[in-house]
């Protein structure tokens, strides 16, 4: 597992997330551990190195 730190797009708090580098491209929704708003996570790995990461708000 790979720990990655980023800012929540809603409350701007720094949070961390565990990512699995064995899955090359990942897109899923996870709630912020601080404000509980849904964040769309997109992560891309190449040779088990993180090459892309986006944490975006979900438009309602």
C-alpha positions as CSV (number, residue, x, y, z in Angstrom):
1,X,0.0,0.0,0.0
2,X,1.1,3.5,-0.7
3,X,0.1,6.5,1.6
4,X,-0.6,9.7,-0.2
5,X,-1.4,13.1,1.3
6,X,-3.6,15.7,-0.3
7,X,-6.0,18.5,0.4
8,X,-9.8,18.0,0.5
9,X,-11.4,20.0,-2.3
10,X,-14.2,21.1,0.1
11,X,-12.7,22.0,3.5
12,X,-9.0,22.2,2.4
13,X,-7.8,20.1,5.3
14,X,-4.8,17.9,4.7
15,X,-5.8,14.2,4.7
16,X,-4.1,11.0,3.7
17,X,-5.3,7.9,1.9
18,X,-3.9,4.4,1.3
19,X,-3.6,3.5,-2.4
20,X,-2.9,0.1,-3.9
21,X,-0.2,0.4,-6.5
22,X,-1.0,-3.1,-7.9
23,X,-4.1,-1.5,-9.6
24,X,-2.7,0.6,-12.4
25,X,-5.7,3.0,-12.8
26,X,-8.2,3.7,-10.0
27,X,-11.3,5.9,-9.9
28,X,-13.6,5.8,-7.0
29,X,-15.5,8.0,-4.4
30,X,-14.5,8.3,-0.8
31,X,-15.8,10.7,1.9
32,X,-13.4,13.2,3.5
33,X,-12.5,12.1,7.0
34,X,-12.9,15.7,8.2
35,X,-16.0,17.2,6.5
36,X,-17.6,14.0,5.2
37,X,-18.2,15.3,1.7
38,X,-17.7,12.9,-1.2
39,X,-14.4,13.2,-3.1
40,X,-13.8,11.6,-6.5
41,X,-10.3,10.0,-6.4
42,X,-8.4,9.2,-9.6
43,X,-5.0,7.6,-9.2
44,X,-2.6,6.2,-11.8
45,X,0.4,4.0,-11.2
46,X,3.3,3.0,-13.5
47,X,5.8,0.5,-12.3
48,X,4.3,0.9,-8.8
49,X,5.1,4.6,-8.8
50,X,2.2,7.2,-8.5
51,X,2.2,9.1,-11.8
52,X,-1.3,10.8,-11.5
53,X,-3.5,11.8,-8.6
54,X,-6.7,13.9,-8.6
55,X,-9.0,14.6,-5.7
56,X,-12.1,16.4,-7.1
57,X,-15.4,17.6,-5.6
58,X,-18.5,15.9,-6.9
59,X,-20.9,18.4,-8.5
60,X,-24.4,18.0,-7.3
